[in-house]
């Protein structure tokens, strides 16, 4: 089980050098910024790991660097969650799975949220079904880990700053190990 930590760090280090959608940061820089924001809020190890790995599905799939630009919803949230669940359990996997629905939720419940989305996020949102309907909002609100997914979503939108200094990837090795299922 501890081998997955090495594999995830290597995946972020190598494949994570890809550009993050249409943003001016790499996948790895985006992940590190999300984790940094989670740590700055003093959250749990599991939520820091979920923030770090929320987009790992983009790096695990075979759709290429920018699937949304070609009209493909790669369902990275499901790919990532399924990959992480056996090693980390639902406290990490569920916020990862729910971070896309959290964006749809926020767009439906906070009128100003949509206006803060980057062009790449707007493209992805359309592919993922757009803002939730009122019924979907109600269903989402009662899901375990919905609140954690909303936190990740907010960090996700803020984690696109070119050149932002964060702790290096290796800094999170201990946190990754701490979040593993025992």
C-alpha positions in Angstrom: 0.0 0.0 0.0 2.9 2.4 0.7 4.1 1.9 -2.9 1.1 4.0 -4.1 2.7 7.1 -2.5 5.8 6.7 -4.6 3.7 6.1 -7.7 1.5 9.2 -7.1 4.5 11.4 -6.5 6.3 10.1 -9.6 3.1 10.6 -11.7 2.8 14.2 -10.5 6.5 14.8 -11.0 6.5 13.5 -14.6 3.1 13.5 -16.2 2.1 16.4 -14.0 4.4 18.6 -16.0 1.6 18.9 -18.5 -0.2 22.2 -18.8 -3.3 22.3 -16.6 -6.1 22.7 -19.2 -5.9 26.2 -20.7 -4.3 27.7 -17.6 -0.8 29.1 -17.2 0.3 26.5 -14.7 1.2 22.8 -14.9 -0.9 20.0 -13.4 1.7 19.6 -10.7 1.8 23.3 -9.9 -2.0 23.3 -9.7 -2.0 20.3 -7.3 0.7 21.9 -5.1 -1.2 25.2 -4.9 -4.4 23.3 -3.9 -2.6 21.4 -1.2 -0.9 24.6 0.0 -4.3 26.3 0.3 -5.7 23.3 2.2 -2.7 23.4 4.6 -3.1 27.1 5.1 -6.6 26.5 6.3 -5.4 24.0 8.8 -7.4 21.1 7.5 -6.9 17.3 8.0 -4.3 15.2 6.3 -7.0 13.4 4.3 -8.3 16.7 2.9 -4.8 18.0 2.1 -4.2 14.7 0.2 -7.6 15.1 -1.6 -6.7 18.6 -2.5 -3.3 17.5 -3.8 -4.7 14.6 -5.8 -8.1 16.0 -6.8 -7.1 16.1 -10.5 -5.0 12.9 -10.6 -7.6 11.3 -12.9 -6.4 13.7 -15.6 -2.9 12.1 -15.3 -4.2 8.5 -15.2 -6.4 8.6 -18.3 -5.5 8.3 -22.0 -7.4 11.2 -23.4 -4.3 13.4 -23.8 -3.3 16.7 -22.4 -6.5 18.8 -23.0 -9.5 16.6 -23.5 -12.0 19.4 -22.7 -10.5 21.5 -25.5 -11.6 18.7 -27.9 -15.1 18.4 -26.4 -14.3 15.3 -24.2 -15.4 15.0 -20.6 -12.7 12.6 -19.3 -14.6 12.1 -16.0 -11.3 12.6 -14.2 -13.1 12.8 -10.9 -14.3 9.2 -11.2 -11.0 7.9 -12.6 -9.1 9.6 -9.7 -11.5 8.6 -7.0 -11.6 4.9 -8.1 -7.8 4.9 -8.2 -7.4 6.4 -4.7 -10.2 4.6 -2.8 -8.4 1.3 -2.1 -5.4 3.0 -0.6 -6.9 6.1 1.1 -10.5 5.3 1.7 -13.5 7.6 1.3 -12.1 10.5 3.3 -9.8 11.2 0.3 -11.6 9.5 -2.6 -15.1 11.0 -2.0 -14.0 14.7 -2.1 -12.0 13.9 -5.2 -15.1 12.3 -6.8 -17.4 15.1 -5.7 -15.2 18.1 -6.7 -16.8 18.4 -10.1 -20.3 18.2 -8.8 -19.3 20.8 -6.2 -18.5 23.2 -9.1 -21.9 22.5 -10.6 -23.4 23.1 -7.1 -21.6 26.4 -6.5 -22.6 27.7 -10.0 -26.2 27.0 -9.1 -26.2 28.4 -5.6 -23.8 31.4 -5.8 -24.6 33.7 -8.6 -21.1 35.3 -8.5 -19.3 31.9 -8.6 -19.7 31.3 -12.3 -18.3 34.8 -13.1 -15.0 33.8 -11.4 -14.5 30.7 -13.5 -11.6 30.7 -15.9 -12.4 30.0 -19.6 -11.1 26.5 -19.3 -13.4 25.9 -16.3 -16.4 27.2 -18.2 -15.7 24.8 -21.0 -15.4 21.9 -18.6 -18.5 22.9 -16.8 -20.5 22.8 -20.0 -19.2 19.3 -20.7 -20.0 18.1 -17.2 -23.7 19.2 -17.4 -23.7 22.8 -16.4 -25.0 24.2 -13.1 -27.2 21.9 -11.0 -31.0 22.0 -11.1 -32.7 22.8 -7.8 -33.3 19.0 -7.3 -29.7 18.2 -7.9 -28.7 21.0 -5.4 -30.8 19.3 -2.7 -29.4 15.9 -3.5 -25.8 17.1 -3.4 -26.1 19.0 -0.1 -26.8 15.8 1.9 -24.0 13.7 0.5 -21.2 12.8 2.9 -18.1 14.7 2.0 -20.0 17.4 0.0 -18.7 20.1 2.3 -15.1 18.9 1.8 -15.6 18.8 -2.0 -16.8 22.4 -1.9 -13.7 23.4 -0.1 -11.5 21.7 -2.7 -13.5 23.4 -5.5 -12.8 26.8 -4.0 -9.1 26.0 -3.7 -9.2 24.6 -7.2 -10.3 27.9 -8.6 -7.7 29.8 -6.7 -4.8 27.5 -7.6 -3.9 28.8 -11.0 -1.3 31.4 -10.2 1.8 31.3 -12.4 5.0 31.3 -10.4 3.4 31.0 -7.0 5.9 29.5 -4.6 4.7 26.4 -2.7 6.4 23.7 -0.8 7.8 21.1 -3.2 6.0 17.8 -4.0 8.3 15.8 -1.7 7.0 17.9 1.2 3.7 16.1 1.0 5.1 12.5 1.3 4.5 12.4 5.0 1.0 13.7 4.7 0.3 11.1 1.9 1.5 8.3 4.2 -0.5 9.7 7.1 -3.7 9.6 5.0 -3.3 6.0 3.9 -5.8 3.4 5.2 -4.3 1.4 8.0 
